[in-house]
Amino acid sequence: MRIGLLTEGGYPYAFGEAQGWCERLVRGLAGHDFALYALIAHSRPEARDPAELPANVTLTGRARLWGEVPAARPRVGRRARRRFAEHFGDLVAACVAASAGERSAVDGQADRFGSGLYGLADLARTGVALPALLRGEDVVRVLEAACHGPGAPSAVQGAQVADLLACVAELESALRPLSLDWYGEDGLARVALCHAASAGTAALPGLLAKRFFGTPLLVTEHGVRLREHYLAHPGAPRPAPVRVLLAAFRRALAAETYAQAALITPGSGRARRWQERCGADPARLRTVYPGMDAGPFAEVPDAAADDSATLVWTGAIGPDKGLIGLLHAFAELRRAVPGARLRIIGGLGADPEAAGYRAQCRALAVQLFPDEAVDDRTAGESPVSFEEIGDPTAPTVVDVYASATVLVLSSTVEGFPRSLVEAMFCGRATVSTDTGAVCEVIGGTGLVVPPRNPRALADACRALLTDPERRARLGAAARARALELFTVEQNLTAFRGIYAELLARGPVGPAGCGAAAGGGVPRPFARPAEIRVPCGPSPTAAARPPSWARGERADRAGGEAGRGEGA
């Protein structure tokens, strides 16, 4: 099967979990061919070399969502301009109406938003230079009329010209996929299924493929993109009208994506609840946990069943990781367990304040734990160390977990806790704060405390450090749970079945895989399933499958046996 894999700001340019999941998916499902369509959200990922693609993946399309549009302003006829103004007016009017924040307003404007969105796509498909029009003066006038018109909420009525220009620039970038050349016979028309790695802009090509070709759309979200937009902290604060209008657009686009998707696979129950609040149909939601490779952790020995007392925290350091509270909790823990040590292992996160936060944590550690020397000739040693993976003391991730008596997670904000799963693979007992998908991952195999509560964190760590038998029981249960739910094999098995289900469930589309009844309505199973079998490396061969795949017979009655391929 040929899958259209749609990414935004991730595979194959970005590093981290966004790339890792796609990499594991395409390599694990080597029986499928993946046509990769990558949207590049900003300049930093493009500056890196892309990941090496396996043989079953082709980078078919790539496009920037940043930078200026071409300077040339092609001439556009009056009729096209009038149609553009109508469609863009529908889209922004739906966003303005939905900016009131009420769920009923969003649902009531869904049809109008879709009409405007697909109208713009149809206009671009006829050859109209949509990016140029989206940066023209007409767009500002249409947006101004919608914001200042009757019924507009007060949050956007005060929008000034600078606010309107900022909104137009963001909308033009987000709508660039509408005018890409990905929708021809050699592009998304040839895929049997579109798999978007997130909702929103990444799913726009999938929405158009469904509209133009009837191609089913599968959406996978490990972190809900709409939630990320709500929580994002831009370098410069945006005026209120800009924030409100863009949030309404993102929410309307997410709602349209959820409404059109054949199936949505959240990466956790927490992501699933967010999607339901944003309008996703629970009947089309299926939780699939992100798969992680358990192989490297198989040889990690069990935690020492003695009085060793080493707490390990690992991850990307940032203000949302709660390390200040962890240091205060460790100071209280040392009163009960004097020999305890704390290893903080990890580099800086993406937050621009991460470097300053790490320096603050180091200063606090020096203040709370002055170097303890046996005598005046011996150098003191702090019970708290700051390290990075690759240092002599922590050469690999496996070494980090092998050194842990208990793994601790102190975050105040967390998505899917990767470090917890890795510790569970190693059979380590864990102490975590109740945030994100932590409770869902732990499932009773570790201790969970409220966030921003150093005393509760210290009590939980002391309970495990002083009870080796309890640590061993929890560690064994954690390993069994992780191997059952969070392995790569589990994830691949789920998506292998989902691909087959969506292919068998839906009608065979016009991507060389089906036929249509009168009026252009697709007929399910109009051609045999063998039509999807690749027929050779050349597009011509793939477009015309052999006779056995078309259901022809060489021994037809009535003298038709010799008609063959040329019939």
N, C-alpha and C positions, 0 to 999 in steps of 0.2 A: 504494500500500500504506500502511496506517496502522500506524505504529511506536510502541510505548510506550517512550519514552526515560526511563530511571530513573537519577537522580543522587543523590548524597549529599554535601552540603557543597560543591557545585560550581555548575554552570550551573543557573539563570541569575543566581545571587546572588554567587558568589565570582568573583574576578578571577584572572588568571594562566593557566597552561597548562591547568588543569582546565576552565576555561570556554572557552579558545581552541579546544581540540580539538572540543568539542561545537558551538561556533559554526561552525567550518569544515565540520563534518559536515552539519548541518541546512541550511546555506545551499548547500552543494555538491550535496546530493541534494534539490533543490527539487521533483522529481517525486514525492516521498513526503510524506505528512502525518505529522507527529510530535506525539504526545500526550505532553507533558512532565510527569513526576511527580517532584517535587523534595523530597528529605528535607533539612531544615536541621539541621546537626549542632550548631551553637552560635549564640549571639546576634549575633556580629560580622557574618556575611554578611547577615543579615536587616536589619541597620541600614542597609545600602546599598540604593540603588535597583537593581532587577533589570535585567539587560541587555535592550535592545530586541530583541524576538523577531521573526523574519521571518514572512512571511505563512503559511508552511506549518507553523508551530509554534504549538501552543496549550498554555498552562500549565493543564493539566487538574486537577492535584492538587498540593498542597504541605502538608507536615506538619513539625512540630518534633520533634526528638529530644532536646530539652532543656526545662527548666522543670518545674513541678509539674503533676501530673494534676489534673483538676477536684476541688474540695473535696467535692462531694457523693458520698456512698457509697451507690450504689443497692443495694437488697436483692437477694441472689442465693440461689436455692434450694439446699437441701442436696444434691440430685442434681448440680446444676451445680458446686457446690464440691467434691464428691467426684471428679467427672470432671476438674476443674481440678487437683486435688492429684495425681491419677494421671498426667496428661500432664506437668505441671511436674516431678514426681518422675522420670519417665523422662528428661526433658531434662537435669536437673542430675546425675542418676546417671551418664549417659553422659559428662558433662563431668568429673565427679570421677574416673571410671575412666580417662578419657583424660589427666587431669592428670599421670599418671606420666611422660608425655613420650615414650612408646614408640609407634612407628608402628603396631604390631600392635594396641595398645589402642585407638587412634583408629579403625582400620578395624573392629575387633570391635564397637564401640559405635555405628557409623554408623546401623544400623537403629533402634536405641533412640532415638538423638537425633532422627532424622526422625520417628519415631512421636510423640514428645513435641511436637516443633515443629508438625507438621501437626494434631495433636490440639488444641493450643491455638488454632490458626487456625480449625478447624472449630467450636470452642466459641465463639469471637468472632463467627463468621458467624451463629450462632443468636441473637445479641443480648446475650450475656453481656458485662458490663463488664470486659474483660480488664485494662486498665490499673489499675483499682481493686484487682482481686484480686492483681495483681503487686506492689502496695504493702501488702498486708495481712499480718497476723501469721502466717497459714497458710504463706505462702511462706518465711518465716524458719525455721519449724519443719521444713518439708520439706528446705530446704537444710542445716540443722544435722544432721538425721538422716543425710543423704547424706555429709556431711563427717566425721561421727564414727562412721559405721557400720563394720562389718567389711569389710576389704579396701580401705579408703580409704588413699591414699598419705600418708606422714607430712607431706608439704608442706601438706596441707589439714586434717589432724587437729587442728592447734593453732588453728584459726579461732575467734576470739572473737565475741561478739555484734556489736561494732562492725564487724568484718570482714564478717560475714554481711549486715549492713545496707548496707554499701558495695557488696557484690556485687549485692544485690537491686536497688539503685538503678540500677546500670549495666545489668543485664539488662532491667529495665523499659523503659529508654530504647531499648535495642537492639531490643526486641521490639514496640515500638509499631506498626510497619507491619502486624503481624498483625491489629490491630483497626481499621484505617482503612476508610473507606467507598469505597474505590477499586475494589471487586470486583463492582460491580453491572453491569447491562446497559448503562449509559451510561459505564462506566469501562473497566477492562482487559478486560472481556469483548468489547469491540469491536475490539481491536487484533489484527493478524495475527502480530505478533512483538514480544517484549519485548527491548530492548537495554539492559543494565545497564552503566553507565560504570565500575563496579568490582564486585568480589565482596564478600560480606559483607552488611551491612545494606541497602545499595542494591539488592542482588539479591533481597531477601526478597519484595517485591511480584511479581517475576518468577517466583519459586518457587511462590507461591500461584496466579498466573495459569496456570502449567503444571498445577498440581494441579486447579484448579477447571474450567479451560476447555481444557486440552491445548495451550496456546499455547507455541510454541518459545521458548527463552531463549538469548540471545547475550550473552556476558560479555566486556567489553574491559577490560584492565588495563595501564596504562602503568607504574605503580608498584604492586607487589603490596601490597594493603591489609593483608594479614596481616603482612607484613614491617614495614610502617610501625607497626603496633601493637607488635611486638616491640621496635622501636628507639625508640619514643616515650619522652620524658622528661617525666612530669607535673610540675606545679609543686611538689607535695608528694609525697615518696616514699610508695608504697603498701606496706602490709604484704605479706609473702610469700604468705599464703593468697589474698589478693585478686588479686595479680598472676597466680598460678598458675591460679586458677579462671577468670578472665576470658580469659587466653590460651587455655585449653582450650576455652572456649565459642567464641572467634573462630576457632580452628582447626577445630572441628567444623562451624561454619557455613560456612567456606570449603570444606571437603571436601564438604559437601552441595551447595553451589552448583556446584562443579566436576563433581560426579557427575550433576546434573540438567541442566546446560547442554548444549544441542545443539552448540554450538561455542564455543570460548574463543579470543580473539585477544589474546595478549600483545603489548606494544609493543616488545619486544626479546627477544633470546635469553636474556638474564639473567633477565628476568621469567618467561620460559618455564621455565627450570630451577627457579625457586622454585615455580612452580605444579606441576611434576611431583613435587617433593619433598612438596608438600602433598596429593598424591593425584590430581591431574588426569590423565586418560587422554591419553597422547601422541597417540593417533589423532584426538583432537578439539581439538588445539592447532594454531593457525595464526598465525604471527608476522606482524603488520601494523605497520610502523613508523608512528609518528605523523607526519602530513603537516604540512609547513611551507611557507609562502608564499615562493617563491623570487623573485617579481617585483620587490620593492623592491631586491634585491641585484644585479639583472641589469646595472645601469649602473655598478657599482663598477669602477674601472679596475684593471688588473693591478698587483700590487705592484711598486714601483720596482726596476729591475734595477741598483741601484747600491749604495753602501755605507751607505745609511740603516739605522738600527738602533733601531727603536721596537718594544718589546714591549707588547702590549695584553692586559690581563686584564679581562674584563667578566662581570658576574653580580650575584647578591644576596650581599652580604658577610655572612659568618657564620663561626663557629669551625671548621666543616667544610670551608672553602674553601682552607685551607693557605696563607694569605697570609703568615704569619710565615716559613714555609720559603721562599716565593717571594722575599721581601725578602732573606733570607740568600743565596739563589742569585744574585740580582741583584748583590749586593755582590761576590761572587766573579767574576761575569761581567764587571763593570766593570774588573777588572784586565786582562782580555784585550781588551775592546772599550770603551775609555774613553769613546767618544761615545754609548754606548747609553742609551736612556731607557725608563722603565717607566711606563705609564699604567694606573692601577687605576680602573676606571669602573663604578660601580654603587651602588645604594642599599642599605639595610639589609634583611636577610632576616627571616624570621618568628621566628627564634630569639631568645628574650628576652635572650640574652647578646651579640647582634649589635652593639649600640651600644658596649658596653665593649670588644669585640674590635676594632672599627674604631679606637677611641681608642688601643688598645695598638699597632696596626699603624702609626698615624701617629707615635706616640712612637718606635717602633723605626726608622722611616724617617728621622726627624730625627737620631737617634743614629748611624745607619750612614752617612747622606749629609748632612753639614752643608752649608748653603748655600755654593756655590762662587762667589766674586766675583772678577772680573778685577782690580779695584783697590779701594782703600778708599772710592771714591765711587760705586761701582756696587752695586746690590742683588744679592745672590746668588740663585741659582736651583738648586733641588734637581732631580736627575734623576728623582725619583719624584713623581708627582702623583696626588692623590685627586680624582676628578671624578664627576659624575652625568650621566646622559643628560638633555639639556635645558639644560645649562650652555652658555655661549658657545663653549667649546672642544670640546663634544661635543653639538651640537644634536639629532642623530638617531642611531639605531642604525647607519644606513648610513655616516654620517660616522665613527663609531667604527671600523668595520672598514676603511674606506678609509684611515685613518691608520696602520694596523698594517703593520709589516713581517712580524712573526710574531705569531700569537695563542697565548697560553699559558694552559693550564688546570692548576691546582695542587691540585685538591681531594683530600681524604682520603676523602670519601664523596660519591658522585655517582650519580644515576639515569641518565636519558637526557640527554646533554650537548647542550642546545639551542644554546649559544654555539658549540660546535664545528661544528655543522651550518651555522649562519649564516656562520661563517668559511669553510667549504668552499664554500658558494654564491658567496662573494666571491673564490674562488680563492686563499685565503691558506694558506700552510704553517702547521702547528700543532705545538706541543709540549705533551704532555698526560701526566698521571699515570695509571697503570694502575688504574682504579677504575670501578665501575659498568659501563655499556655502552660505555665509551670505545673499547676495542679493536674492538668490533663495529662501531661507527660509523666509526672511522678506516680500518680495513681496509687498512693498509699505505700510506696516503697522508700520514702524518705520523709524527713521532717520539714514542714512548711510553716513559716512565721509571717506576721504582717510586715510589709515594707516600712522603712523608716522607724524601726523599733530595735535599737542596738541591744537593749536588755534581753528581749525575747530571742534575738539572734545568738547572743552569748549563752543563754540557758540551753538552747537546742544544741549548740556545738559542744557544750560541756556534757550534756546527756549522752552523746554518742562517743566522745573521746574517752569517757570513763566507763564505757560498757562495751567491751570487745565482742561479746556474744551477740548483742543487739546489732552492732555494726555488721557482723557477718551475716545475720539473717536478712537484714535489709539489703545488703549488697547482693546476695544471691537472688532475692526476689527482683531487685532492680535489673540484674542481668537477664533474667528470664523474660521480664516484661519488654525490655528493649529489643531482644532478639525476636520476639513475637510481633512487635508493632512497627519498629523503626528501621528496618534493614532495607538495603537497596533492592533485594529480591522481592520484598513485600511491595515496594513502590512499583517496580517494573511489572509484576504480576497484575497489579491493579490496572495500570494503564494499558497493558496488552489486552486485557479483557474489555476495557472501556472502548478502545479503538475498534475492536471487533463488534461490540454492541452497537456503536453509533453507525458503523458501516452497514450492519444488517438491519438496523431499525429504520433508517431513512430511505427516501427514494434515491435512485441512482441518478446523479446529476449530469449536466451536459459536458463534463470534463472528460469526454470520451468513454463514459461508463454507463450510459443509459439512454432511454428514449422518452419521448414525450407524447402524451395523448393529445386529442384535439384541444386547441386553445393554449397549448404550451404547458399544460399541467404535467409534471413528471409522473411516470408510472412506476411504482415500486417494483423492483426485480424484473424490469423489462428486458434485461439481458442477463446472461448467466454470470455468476460470480467470477468465473475464470477470465472475464474481460479485464479484470484489474491486475492480472499477472503481467509483469514487465515482459516485453517482447523483444528487447534488444536495446543497444545503446543509442541508436539513432532516433530522433523525434519522429521521423516518418514511419519507422517500424512500430514505434509505440502507439502512433495514432491509428495504425491499421493492424489490429491483431490477427493472428492466424485463423484459419477457418474453424478449427476446433473450438476456439474461444468465442466465435460468432454464432455457433450453433449450426453451422452448415454441415452437410453430409455429402460425402463423395459418391454415394451410391443412390442418388435421388432417382425416383421413377420418372418415366416420361422422357428419357434420353438426356437428363440434365447432369449425368455423371461427369461429363467432360467440361463443364463450364468453369469450375475451379475459381481461382483468385480473380480472374478478369471479369467475372460476371457482373 
